[in-house]
Amino acid sequence: MNKVIAIFGAGPGLGKSVALRFGREGYQIALVGRTLASLQSLAVSLDAQGITNATFCADLTHENNILPLLHEIQKTLGDIEVVYYAPASTEAFLPASTLTVDNIRDRMSMGFISLIAIIHHLLPTMQQRRRGAVLAAFGGNAVMGLPYMSGLATAQAAARNYLYSLQGEVAHDNIHVGIIGISGVIKGSAYHASVTAGTSDAPDFLEMPLIDPDEMAEVLWKASHGQAELETFFPFEIAH
């Protein structure tokens, strides 16, 4: 039986490292993202390693897209055993004082609501088969809010709460949950390129160390087998 991981928010940083790590273990990779060129570039890297993959261009800000997307993945590769959810926003950070219902709506859909739609559809099969994993990566400000860095982090904080609750409910079904908290810049990511070019939108006061995505991918691999903590922070533990 094919083993399939669906990477929602596949990109050149952590998404690529996760794809390579699971691909080396025989997983087929569903690459989901908004930009076809980026997906195709990632697919070429996987092809070079002999890793079976397929690309799916989708906008995760619209939860109505989720069910057709999942059906297309399953038709192409087979049932999804592992979900990795980490879509990145191309929009700027927002000060919390400027949030409105209108400017938070798409961020909530992408960062939280679409995740629920995915898990709601896939969880019954995972429970029936008694295997599966739900993995995610969030910014560190989803744990500890920072001035002028609201927006997507608000949605990720809700998603993090949801996954903590979910883990306690599905562990007895042999379904594992793993979260990476990132307080830095992922090496090789699109955001790393913007920082290098001096075009990032991070506040000047924020120090962001460079993080190796392969190290995080290894933790996520272990988490998918229940061999890591529910949540691991990079590059250091955040005080709760």
C-alpha positions in Angstrom: 0.0 0.0 0.0 1.3 3.4 -0.9 2.3 5.8 1.9 1.4 9.4 1.2 2.2 12.6 2.9 0.4 15.8 1.8 2.5 18.9 2.3 0.1 21.9 2.5 2.3 25.0 1.9 5.1 23.3 0.0 8.0 25.6 -0.5 11.8 25.7 -0.8 12.6 25.8 2.9 11.1 23.4 5.5 8.5 22.0 3.1 11.3 20.8 0.8 13.2 19.2 3.7 10.1 17.5 5.0 9.4 16.1 1.4 12.9 14.8 1.1 12.9 13.3 4.6 9.7 11.4 4.1 10.5 10.6 0.5 13.6 8.8 1.6 11.4 6.5 3.7 9.3 5.5 0.7 6.5 8.1 1.0 4.9 9.6 -2.0 4.6 13.3 -1.8 1.7 15.5 -2.6 3.0 19.1 -3.0 0.3 21.7 -2.4 0.9 25.4 -2.9 -0.3 28.6 -4.6 2.5 29.1 -7.0 2.9 26.6 -9.8 6.5 27.6 -10.6 7.6 27.0 -7.0 5.9 23.6 -6.9 7.5 22.5 -10.2 10.9 23.5 -8.9 10.4 21.5 -5.8 9.1 18.5 -7.9 12.3 18.6 -9.9 14.4 18.3 -6.7 12.3 15.3 -5.7 12.5 13.7 -9.1 16.3 13.9 -8.9 16.1 11.8 -5.8 13.8 9.3 -7.3 10.9 10.3 -5.0 7.4 9.9 -6.4 5.5 13.2 -6.2 2.6 15.2 -7.7 1.9 18.9 -7.6 -1.5 20.5 -6.7 -2.0 24.2 -7.1 -4.5 25.4 -4.5 -5.5 28.5 -2.5 -5.9 27.5 1.1 -7.6 30.8 2.0 -10.8 29.3 0.7 -12.0 26.2 2.7 -14.4 25.3 -0.1 -11.4 24.3 -2.2 -10.3 21.7 0.4 -12.6 18.7 -0.4 -12.0 18.8 -4.2 -8.3 19.1 -3.5 -8.2 16.1 -1.1 -10.2 14.0 -3.6 -7.7 14.9 -6.4 -4.7 14.0 -4.2 -6.3 10.7 -3.2 -7.2 9.9 -6.9 -3.6 10.7 -8.0 -1.5 9.1 -5.2 -3.8 7.3 -2.8 -5.1 7.8 0.8 -3.2 10.5 2.8 -1.5 9.0 5.8 0.4 12.1 7.0 -0.7 15.7 6.9 1.9 18.5 7.1 0.3 21.9 7.3 2.4 25.0 7.1 1.1 27.5 4.5 3.0 30.8 4.5 1.4 34.1 3.9 2.8 36.5 1.4 1.1 39.4 3.2 2.8 41.6 5.7 2.6 41.3 9.5 -0.1 43.5 11.0 -0.1 45.4 14.3 -2.8 44.0 16.5 -4.3 47.5 16.8 -5.1 47.5 13.1 -6.8 44.1 12.9 -10.4 44.1 11.5 -12.8 41.3 10.7 -12.1 42.0 7.0 -8.3 41.8 7.1 -8.1 38.8 9.4 -10.7 36.7 7.5 -8.4 35.2 4.9 -5.6 34.7 7.4 -8.0 32.8 9.6 -9.1 30.6 6.7 -5.6 29.8 5.6 -4.0 29.4 9.0 -6.8 27.7 10.9 -10.1 26.9 9.2 -8.7 25.0 6.2 -6.7 22.9 8.6 -9.9 21.9 10.4 -11.5 21.1 7.0 -8.6 18.8 6.1 -8.5 16.9 9.4 -12.3 16.6 9.5 -12.2 14.8 6.2 -9.2 12.6 6.8 -9.5 11.7 10.4 -12.2 9.0 10.2 -10.0 7.0 7.8 -6.9 7.4 10.0 -8.9 6.3 13.0 -10.3 3.3 11.1 -6.8 2.2 10.0 -5.3 3.1 13.4 -2.4 5.0 11.9 -1.7 8.5 10.7 -0.1 11.8 11.7 -0.9 15.5 11.7 2.2 17.7 11.6 2.4 21.5 11.5 4.9 24.4 11.7 4.0 27.8 13.2 5.8 31.0 13.9 7.0 31.5 17.5 4.6 34.4 17.8 1.7 32.0 17.7 2.9 31.0 21.2 4.0 34.4 22.5 2.5 37.5 20.8 4.9 40.2 19.7 4.2 43.8 19.0 3.4 44.6 15.3 3.5 40.9 14.3 -0.1 39.9 14.5 -2.2 38.7 11.5 -1.4 35.1 10.5 0.0 34.4 14.0 -3.5 34.9 15.4 -4.8 32.1 13.2 -1.8 29.9 14.0 -2.4 30.4 17.7 -5.9 29.0 17.2 -4.6 26.1 15.1 -2.0 25.3 17.8 -4.7 25.2 20.5 -6.7 22.9 18.2 -3.8 20.5 17.7 -3.0 20.3 21.4 -6.7 19.3 22.0 -6.7 16.9 19.1 -3.6 15.1 20.2 -5.2 14.2 23.5 -8.2 12.8 21.7 -6.6 10.6 19.0 -3.4 9.3 20.6 -5.3 6.1 21.6 -6.0 5.6 17.9 -2.3 5.5 17.1 -2.5 8.9 15.4 0.4 11.2 16.2 0.5 15.0 16.3 3.7 17.1 16.0 4.2 20.8 16.0 7.3 22.9 15.2 7.5 26.4 16.7 9.9 28.6 14.7 11.5 31.7 16.1 13.9 32.5 13.3 14.5 32.4 9.6 14.4 29.0 7.8 17.5 28.6 5.6 16.6 28.5 1.9 13.0 29.6 2.4 11.3 32.4 0.4 11.4 34.5 3.6 15.2 33.9 3.9 15.5 35.3 0.4 13.6 38.4 1.4 15.7 38.9 4.5 18.8 38.6 2.5 17.5 41.1 0.0 16.5 43.5 2.7 12.8 43.4 1.7 11.4 41.5 4.7 8.6 43.0 6.8 9.9 42.0 10.2 10.2 44.8 12.8 13.7 46.2 13.2 13.9 45.2 16.8 13.5 41.5 16.1 16.5 39.3 16.0 16.0 36.2 13.8 18.6 33.5 13.8 19.0 31.2 10.8 17.6 27.7 11.3 18.5 24.5 9.4 15.3 23.0 7.9 16.7 19.5 7.8 17.0 19.5 11.6 13.3 20.4 11.9 12.3 17.9 9.3 14.0 15.2 11.3 12.0 16.1 14.4 8.8 16.1 12.4 9.7 12.6 11.1 10.1 11.4 14.6 6.9 13.1 15.7 5.0 11.2 13.0 5.9 8.0 14.8 5.3 9.3 18.3 9.0 9.6 19.0 9.2 13.3 19.7 7.5 15.8 22.0 4.1 17.2 20.9 5.8 20.6 20.3 9.5 21.4 19.6 10.8 24.9 19.4 13.6 26.2 17.2 16.1 27.5 17.8 15.4 27.5 21.5 12.6 26.8 24.0 10.1 29.6 24.3 8.9 30.3 27.8 5.2 29.6 28.3 
